[in-house]
Amino acid sequence: MEKGPMINYDKNIGDIPREHLVRLYKQMLRIRKVQVRIEEEYPKDEMKTPVHLCKGQEAIPAGMCAHLDKEDYLLSNYRGHGHYLAKGGDLKSLIAELYGRETGCSRGRGGSMHLIDNSVGLLGSSSIVAGGIPIATGAALGSLLQGNKRVTMVLFGDGAVDEGVLYESINFAMLKRLPVIYVCENNLYAVCSHRSNRQPSKDIYERFDGFGISRYKADGNNVVDVYCVGRRAVEDARRGKGPSFIEFCTYRWCGHSGGGTDIELGYRTQEELDAWMERCPLKNFELFLLDRQVISGSDITCFNQAFDKEIDEAFEFARNSPFPDEAEVSKYLYSDGE
Ligand SMILES: Cc1ncc(C[n+]2csc(CCOP(=O)(O)OP(=O)(O)O)c2C)c(N)n1
């Protein structure tokens, strides 16, 4: 028998409409299924790109991006598939990018780590740890100067907290009260280095006390908590109340790069992974929604079938798409300003 939910969703669920709960579930399910399929297909060596999967971390993109409009900006890191999909990115364009095809969101020139899609406000994802942080800060300055209501969000790992540019950016963002949200997905590891070997503090978010920034820590495996803290941060940014920093505690199920768990490398244990898998953001929420009769078993079957079909089609599209013309590989290196 399945165990009941061990994540407490009631605490914050308050007035979230049912259709939003279903949307959050579907968003997480879709991201999970895409990650699982990439992991299955990757060993065929047809995707000539490193991939960094976000299995286990789906609640963060689902809950945070639920509050962003298409026009809002998002900056991401190399573990960005979930961010891209939750921001409204096209699945076919994502998979084609992984296959290095001209039809990919970065025209096959970026690969998994360098997704960009202006049509949904994804200004870019970067292989440079903390690379998106100053870009997001600059984008938010642009919005402030233009006087629009656009919010910028940037997502990064706990490893990015080791980079000085985060502190410079938050200092500047506070000085100018920029509409930017810094989101740390604290999954405990940077490649194979546990946070306790890199950072002295217990909590990351406490470091920012001295900057005066609104800062939060929340359960990154609880999509309702993510949704609620995200709503507050986005509302504040839109109302001109300035930036926020959010630390979400979570865990990546896969190894740093590619499929598998990395357990054989010895930097983390099966017991630790098992304990976090018990806290699966998707399964626990599914059980909760079933229990509350928000969704039914047949709804779940329908969602799964629809996503399977969509994913099949995306892989077929990618495999059948052309590679970039060799003579044009350096095209798009520089923007023409459009
Ligand atoms: C500036 C910079 N330094 C070092 C690296 C090498 N590197 C690649 S991934 C990574 C770990 C980053 O971990 P984290 O930010 O916690 O993200 P996660 O992989 O856990 O999602 C490092 C150090 C890099 N890509 N860029």
The ligand as a Tripos MOL2 file, in Angstrom:
@<TRIPOS>MOLECULE
LIG
   26    27     1     0     0
SMALL
NO_CHARGES

@<TRIPOS>ATOM
      1 C1         32.3280   29.9550  -12.4430 C.3       1 LIG1
      2 C2         32.3460   28.4590  -12.4550 C.ar      1 LIG1
      3 N1         33.1150   27.8130  -11.5510 N.ar      1 LIG1
      4 C3         33.1450   26.4550  -11.5500 C.ar      1 LIG1
      5 C4         32.4270   25.7320  -12.4540 C.ar      1 LIG1
      6 C5         32.4400   24.2170  -12.4270 C.3       1 LIG1
      7 N2         31.1650   23.7150  -11.9380 N.ar      1 LIG1
      8 C6         30.2440   23.2560  -12.7840 C.ar      1 LIG1
      9 S1         28.8620   22.7870  -11.9900 S.2       1 LIG1
     10 C7         29.4750   23.2200  -10.4990 C.ar      1 LIG1
     11 C8         28.6590   23.0100   -9.2420 C.3       1 LIG1
     12 C9         27.5740   23.9900   -9.0250 C.3       1 LIG1
     13 O1         26.6630   23.4950   -8.0760 O.3       1 LIG1
     14 P1         25.3370   24.2320   -7.7240 P.3       1 LIG1
     15 O2         25.4540   25.6740   -8.0450 O.co2     1 LIG1
     16 O3         24.9990   23.8870   -6.3160 O.co2     1 LIG1
     17 O4         24.2520   23.6290   -8.7200 O.3       1 LIG1
     18 P2         23.6670   22.1640   -8.8430 P.3       1 LIG1
     19 O5         24.5380   21.4410   -9.8190 O.co2     1 LIG1
     20 O6         23.6940   21.5680   -7.4880 O.co2     1 LIG1
     21 O7         22.3030   22.3280   -9.3690 O.co2     1 LIG1
     22 C10        30.7640   23.6980  -10.6290 C.ar      1 LIG1
     23 C11        31.5870   24.1330   -9.4890 C.3       1 LIG1
     24 C12        31.6630   26.4570  -13.4030 C.ar      1 LIG1
     25 N3         30.9250   25.8300  -14.3280 N.pl3     1 LIG1
     26 N4         31.6130   27.8100  -13.3620 N.ar      1 LIG1
@<TRIPOS>BOND
     1     1     2 1
     2     2     3 ar
     3     2    26 ar
     4     3     4 ar
     5     4     5 ar
     6     5     6 1
     7     5    24 ar
     8     6     7 1
     9     7     8 ar
    10     7    22 ar
    11     8     9 ar
    12     9    10 ar
    13    10    11 1
    14    10    22 ar
    15    11    12 1
    16    12    13 1
    17    13    14 1
    18    14    15 2
    19    14    16 1
    20    14    17 1
    21    17    18 1
    22    18    19 2
    23    18    20 1
    24    18    21 1
    25    22    23 1
    26    24    25 1
    27    24    26 ar
@<TRIPOS>SUBSTRUCTURE
     1 LIG1         1 GROUP 0 **** ****
